[in-house]
Amino acid sequence: MAKSLLETGARDEDIYAAKIKLSDELSTYDKVKNNDQIKALVDFLQYLFLIKDHVLEKKYEEYKKERGGAFKMTIDDIRKLHYKEEGREEGREEGEMKKAVEIAKKLLRKGVSIDIVVESTELTMEEVESINKKLFN
């Protein structure tokens, strides 16, 4: 991508789009391990593809700000943040699942049919049947 931009004399719009795409890819690139390499690559992106159009350059700066300053962070920092957010999502999902299981148990103890429990909790039929067996066997 970068080579074609250099060879074709790309328009500012193409450079803007490429900088964003390359920045996004860089944040998940796993071959670079060293923070100095990361900083060098980020600087390379910033200065290799200069955008002459002030409006687009400002838009790119806003993009960087929206990313929470990720371009000043190392790739390891970005990955840690990504995994932390993934962990929060997994924790949220786990909490929702525990809550659904508790509700299912209460409903089953009150004699509510498995079909209604499935519909009410959004658990699968197999999950509700398994809970039911544990409760009454």
N, C-alpha and C positions, 0 to 999 in steps of 0.2 A: 504494500500500500504506500509506504513512505517513498520507495524508489520511484513508483509511477508518478507520484506528486512532483518529485524533483525533476523527472524527465519530461513531463508534459507541460510544465508551466501552468499549473492548476490555478483555477479561480479562487478567490478568497472564500467563497461558499464551500468549495471542495476541501480547502485546507481546514476550515472550521470543523466540518463534519469529520475529517480524518483525525484531527487532534482529539476530538471527543472520543471517537472510537478507539484510537490508540491508547488514550488515557484509561479507558474502561478495561481494555485488554491487559494493560500493564498491571492494573490492580489485582488481577487474578493469575498473572504469569508466574509459574512456579519454578522456572529454571534459574532465576536470579535470586541468590541467597544473601548477598552482601549489601548492607545498607548504603555503602558508598556507591555501589553499582546502581542502586535504585535512584539515589539522588542524581547521579550523572545522567541516567535515562530520562528522568523527569525534566532536568535542565535541557537536555538535548531536544526533547519534544517542544519545550517552551520556545526555544530560540531557533531551531532549524526551520520551522514553518511559521514565518512571520506573516501576520495578516495585516494588509495595508488599510483595509476598510475599518475605520474606527468603531463603527456600530457593531460589526461582527467581533472585533477584538474585545469590546466591552461585554458583549454577550458571552464570549468565552470566559472572561474574568468572572462574570456572574455565575456561570456554570461551575467554575471552580469553587466559588463561595458556597453555592448550594450543596456541593459535595462535602461540606464541612471541613474544608481545608485539607482534603485527602492528598492533594498534590504536595503538601509540605510534610506529609507523613511518610514513613517508610512503608514498604510493601508488608513487612511483618506487622506493623501497626494496623494497616488496613485489614489484613487477614484476621488479626485478633478481634478487631471491631466486628468484622463479618461473622466470625464464629460466636462472639458474644451475643449478637443479635439472633443468630440461629438458635443458640442455647435458650434465649428468652422465649422464642417462639415454641421450641420443644417443651419448655416448662409450662407455657400457657396451655398447649395442647394436652400435656399430661394432666394438668389441673382440671381441664374440661372433662377429660376422660374419667378421672376419679369422681368428679361430681355426677356425671352421668351414671356411673356404676352405683353410687350411693342412692341416687333417685330410683334406679331400677330395683335395687334391693327393697326399698320402702314400698314401692308399688307392688312388687311380687308378694311381699309379706301381707299386703292388704287384699291379695287375691285378684289383682288386675291381670287380665290376660296378657300373654307374651306378645301378641300382635300389638296391643295398645302400648305396652312398655317399649317395644321397638320403635313405634311411631313417636312416642313422647320423648324418648332419650336420644334418638338417632343412633343408637347402638345397632349392631347387626343382629340378625336372628340368632346366629351362633353364639354371640357374646351373651345375649340375654338368656338363652337356654343353658349356657354354662353357669351363669350366675344362679339361675333357678335350681340347677342340680346341686350346686354347693350349699344353697340355703336349705333344701328339703331332702337331701340324701345323707 
